[in-house]
């Protein structure tokens, strides 16, 4: 450095921080470039409760998908399997006014099944997605 005099036979004892600063600046630039891409991925889902859905005029016009604990899927009360699910869902969405899909599942359902149903609904043309937690009382009475 300019202000420090050093003899030839003495070892260098000062740390050069310039490479460290360069590496940190490069990392900051990389994180700034990648951060917007990480935020925009995903599916927008409305979280709702059973009481919120009651009393609205268009509740019957929505597509209601129910996932049971054993993995069976019903679309508006019609039981479907993996082959007919997308067709039944598409026809139900075609008759829906606001193209809203309400998926009802409980805590014991696997997340993968719920995400697959949400993804299939979005691909079939759903404009709004909502997830509802199943009522334990209704589960016990219906089954």
C-alpha positions in Angstrom: 0.0 0.0 0.0 1.1 3.6 -0.5 1.4 4.7 3.1 3.1 1.6 4.5 6.7 0.9 4.0 7.9 -2.6 4.1 11.3 -4.1 4.0 12.1 -6.8 1.4 12.8 -9.6 3.9 9.6 -9.2 5.9 6.5 -11.4 5.1 3.3 -9.8 3.9 1.0 -9.5 6.9 -1.8 -7.4 5.4 -5.0 -8.9 3.9 -5.9 -7.9 0.3 -9.8 -7.6 0.4 -10.2 -6.7 -3.2 -10.9 -10.3 -4.4 -13.4 -10.8 -1.5 -15.3 -7.7 -2.5 -15.3 -8.7 -6.1 -16.8 -12.1 -5.3 -19.4 -10.6 -3.0 -20.5 -8.2 -5.7 -20.8 -11.0 -8.3 -23.0 -13.0 -5.8 -25.2 -10.0 -5.2 -25.8 -9.5 -8.9 -26.6 -13.2 -9.4 -29.1 -13.2 -6.6 -30.7 -10.0 -8.0 -31.1 -11.7 -11.4 -32.5 -14.9 -10.0 -34.9 -13.6 -7.3 -37.7 -12.3 -9.6 -37.9 -15.7 -11.3 -38.3 -17.6 -8.0 -41.1 -15.3 -6.9 -43.3 -15.6 -10.0 -43.6 -19.4 -10.0 -46.6 -21.2 -8.5 -50.4 -21.3 -8.6 -52.6 -18.6 -7.0 -55.1 -20.3 -4.7 -57.9 -18.8 -2.6 -58.1 -20.3 0.9 -61.6 -20.4 2.1 -63.8 -22.1 4.8 -67.1 -23.8 4.4 -68.9 -20.9 6.1 -67.5 -18.4 3.5 -69.1 -20.4 0.6 -72.6 -20.5 2.1 -75.0 -17.8 1.2 -73.5 -16.8 -2.1 -75.8 -16.9 -5.2 -73.3 -18.5 -7.5 -72.1 -21.4 -5.2 -74.1 -24.0 -7.1 -72.5 -22.8 -10.4 -69.0 -23.5 -9.2 -67.2 -26.8 -9.8 -66.9 -28.7 -6.6 -64.2 -31.3 -6.4 -64.1 -33.6 -3.4 -61.0 -35.8 -2.6 -61.8 -38.5 -0.1 -59.3 -40.0 2.3 -58.9 -43.1 0.1 -58.0 -40.9 -2.9 -61.3 -41.2 -4.8 -62.2 -38.0 -6.6 -65.8 -36.7 -7.2 -66.6 -33.8 -9.5 -70.0 -32.1 -8.6 -71.0 -35.4 -6.9 -70.0 -37.6 -9.9 -67.3 -40.2 -9.0 -64.5 -40.2 -11.5 -61.2 -42.1 -11.9 -57.9 -41.1 -13.4 -59.0 -41.7 -16.9 -62.4 -39.8 -16.9 -61.4 -37.1 -14.5 -60.2 -34.5 -17.0 -63.2 -35.0 -19.3 -65.7 -34.7 -16.5 -63.9 -31.6 -15.2 -63.8 -29.9 -18.6 -67.6 -30.5 -19.1 -68.3 -29.2 -15.6 -66.1 -26.1 -16.2 -67.9 -25.5 -19.5 -71.2 -25.2 -17.7 -69.8 -23.0 -14.9 -70.4 -19.3 -15.1 -67.4 -17.9 -13.3 -65.0 -20.9 -14.0 -64.2 -21.4 -10.3 -63.1 -24.7 -8.9 -63.4 -25.5 -5.2 -61.3 -28.4 -4.0 -62.4 -30.0 -0.7 -59.9 -32.2 1.1 -59.0 -33.0 4.6 -55.8 -33.2 6.6 -55.1 -36.9 5.8 -55.1 -36.4 2.0 -51.7 -36.4 0.3 -50.5 -33.0 -0.9 -49.5 -34.5 -4.3 -53.1 -35.5 -5.1 -54.4 -32.0 -4.2 -51.7 -30.3 -6.3 -52.4 -32.6 -9.3 -56.2 -31.8 -9.1 -55.4 -28.0 -8.9 -53.0 -28.3 -11.8 -55.5 -30.3 -13.9 -58.2 -27.7 -13.1 -56.0 -24.8 -14.2 -55.2 -26.7 -17.4 -58.9 -27.4 -18.1 -59.6 -23.6 -18.0 -60.4 -22.7 -14.4 -60.0 -19.0 -13.7 -60.2 -19.2 -10.0 -59.1 -21.9 -7.6 -60.1 -22.4 -4.0 -59.1 -25.0 -1.4 -61.5 -25.9 1.4 -60.8 -28.1 4.4 -63.4 -30.9 4.8 -65.7 -30.8 7.8 -65.0 -33.8 10.2 -68.7 -33.9 11.1 -69.8 -34.1 7.4 -67.1 -36.7 6.8 -68.4 -38.9 9.6 -72.0 -38.5 8.6 -71.5 -39.1 4.9 -69.3 -42.2 5.1 
